[in-house]
Structures are given as structure tokens and as C-alpha cells.
Amino acid sequence: MNLGDTRRDPLTQATVTVAWVIILNKPFYPLYVWYLIGHGVLASLWTLAAVPFFLTIPFLAKRSSLAARVALPLVGTFDTWFETKLFGPSSGTELFFAACLMLAAMSFRAKEIWWQRGMAAIVFIVFMFSRTFIGAPLHVWNESDLAILLNLNAFAVASLTTFVALRYAGVRNR
């Protein structure tokens, strides 16, 4: 398949579906923060900054299957880095790097091994950068708030990775 092919192959369909699930769930995160913690809602609204980038993925898919499949783990990786900077590593946002790695592993055809390896390397490098150079979070949380955020984010990551596994199940990557 060439880069200009507009047909949606099964891998690209799965990518677009996952992008839409993320887009539709993003607005609920500040509501969860408000309900579970009661403050920090303004800071959590910044998590919506990535929505326009996720919205580009379905449009990219119309022009380039490969570009859309590269974009999803890439946008997810930088969104995860940003949210880790926003909330701090103790909030559990870094766990989303696992979902990004899973997308890098699942989103490519066998002949696109270098794209797959490259995306996995990028996710890992950004994760390492996050662990080493992230600095102080942009919003300070107390320990009980961080415990709540860790539980929220762990549940969200488990839900997302389960959805990704179910959505990509049986999709051939020839």
C-alpha cells in the first residue's frame, strides 16, 4: 500500500477507532479529578490540549495509512510526557507509556518493522527523558491526591490497553 492510499485497511481502522476512543474520553478526565479530588480541575483541563492532535489522526488516515498509524503512538507519547510534567511522576501518568508501546507494537505491518522499532525507541527515549529530566510538576498535589490520581490513571491505562488488545485482536499485519 502506498502512502497516498485512502482505503482504510484493518490496522488503520483500528488506529482510528483507538484515536476516537481517546478523543471521546479526554473531556471526562477533569470531571474525574473534580469528583475524586475536588481541586486541581483547572490544571487537569490542560489535558485537553492534546485533543486537536488526536483529532488529526482520523483525517491523516484518509490521506496516509502509515502517517495515521505513526501519529497515534507519537501523539500519545508526547501527551503522556506533558501530563507527567503537569501532574508529576507520582500521579501514575507515566503508565500511559505502556499503552503507547503497545500501540507501537500493534500498529505496523511486518514489512514496516523499522517504523515499529523506531516508534518503540521514541516511546522509550521519551519515557527515559521523563524519568530523568522532568523536573517539578506544574501542579503540586498532596500525597493523598497523588494516591487517588495513581489509582485513576492505573485504571485508565488498564482500560485503554485492554481496549487496544481487543480492538487489534485478529487484525492481520501483513
Secondary structure, 3 states (H helix, E strand, C coil): CCCCCCCCCHHHHHHHHHHHHHHHHCCHHHHHHHHHCCCCHHHHHHHHHHHHHHHHHHHHHHHCHHHHHHHHHHHHHHHHHHHHHHHCHHHCHHHHHHHHHHHHHHCCCHHHHHHHHHHHHHHHHHHHHHHHHCCCCCCCCCHHHHHHHHHHHHHHHHHHHHHHHHHHCCCCCC
